[in-house]
Amino acid sequence: MPTAAPMAGTDKKLLSCSSYTAIWNVLNYPAGIVPVTKVTSGDVAKTFDPTCFPAKTKTEQMMRDDARGSEGLPITVQVAGLPYTEEMVLRVMAELEGAIKSKFQS
């Protein structure tokens, strides 16, 4: 999802958010997420900078508005595979997690 998670009680936005993730469940494809980093106050500030994110459409404005208060939330990478490749998805997720940990430990 290219935006921050919607705040609780924003059911109108749920459909647009789930379109990126629910498809894997509907099709019975294995998928998972790996946390990579967290949202910083600088990230949120850039969201409201018109040179970085002009927010020309109503959807883009909703995406921008969802960034308020998202500091500290995880930023993740989603890994999805073909049916019956659960082990491969888990292996890729483990490799990503290991690479991320080693990068921040050095």
C-alpha positions in Angstrom: 0.0 0.0 0.0 1.6 3.3 -1.0 0.0 5.2 1.9 -0.1 5.1 5.7 -2.6 2.8 7.3 -6.0 4.5 7.7 -7.0 5.6 11.1 -9.6 3.5 13.0 -13.1 4.3 11.9 -12.3 5.3 8.4 -14.3 2.5 6.7 -14.7 4.5 3.5 -11.0 4.1 2.8 -10.9 0.4 3.6 -11.8 -0.6 0.1 -9.0 1.3 -1.5 -6.5 0.0 1.0 -7.6 -3.6 0.8 -7.4 -3.7 -3.0 -3.6 -4.0 -2.7 -3.6 -6.7 -0.1 -6.9 -8.6 -0.3 -6.3 -9.9 -3.8 -3.8 -12.4 -2.5 -6.3 -13.8 0.0 -9.1 -13.9 -2.6 -6.9 -15.8 -5.1 -5.4 -18.0 -2.3 -1.9 -16.9 -3.0 0.6 -17.0 -0.1 1.7 -13.5 1.0 3.3 -11.8 4.0 4.9 -8.6 5.0 8.4 -7.7 6.4 8.9 -4.5 8.4 11.7 -2.5 6.9 11.7 0.8 8.8 9.3 3.3 10.4 7.6 6.5 9.4 9.5 9.6 10.5 8.3 13.1 11.0 10.4 14.0 7.9 8.4 11.5 5.9 5.2 13.1 7.0 6.5 16.6 6.3 7.4 15.6 2.7 3.9 14.3 2.2 2.6 17.8 2.8 5.3 19.4 0.6 3.6 20.2 -2.8 6.9 19.7 -4.7 7.2 16.1 -3.3 3.5 15.1 -3.3 1.2 17.5 -5.2 -2.0 15.7 -4.2 -4.0 16.8 -7.3 -6.9 14.3 -7.1 -9.3 13.6 -4.2 -7.7 10.2 -3.7 -4.3 11.7 -3.4 -5.6 14.2 -0.9 -7.0 11.4 1.2 -3.7 9.6 1.0 -1.9 12.8 2.1 -4.4 13.3 5.0 -3.9 9.8 6.2 -0.2 10.6 6.9 -1.1 12.8 9.8 -0.1 11.1 13.0 1.6 8.2 11.3 5.0 8.8 12.8 6.4 5.6 14.2 4.2 3.3 12.2 6.0 0.5 10.4 6.9 0.6 6.7 6.8 -2.8 5.2 7.5 -4.8 2.1 4.9 -7.2 0.9 6.0 -10.6 -0.6 3.5 -12.7 -2.6 4.0 -15.9 -4.4 2.1 -18.3 -6.6 -0.2 -20.9 -5.1 1.6 -23.7 -3.3 4.8 -21.7 -2.9 4.4 -20.8 0.8 8.0 -22.1 1.6 9.4 -19.8 -1.1 7.5 -16.8 0.2 8.7 -17.5 3.8 12.3 -17.9 2.5 12.3 -14.6 0.7 10.8 -12.9 3.8 13.5 -14.5 6.0 16.2 -13.3 3.5 14.8 -9.8 3.5 14.6 -9.7 7.3 18.2 -11.0 7.6 19.5 -8.4 5.1 17.7 -5.6 6.9 18.9 -6.7 10.3 22.5 -7.0 9.1 22.4 -3.5 7.5 21.3 -1.8 10.7 23.7 -3.8 12.9 26.8 -2.8 11.0 
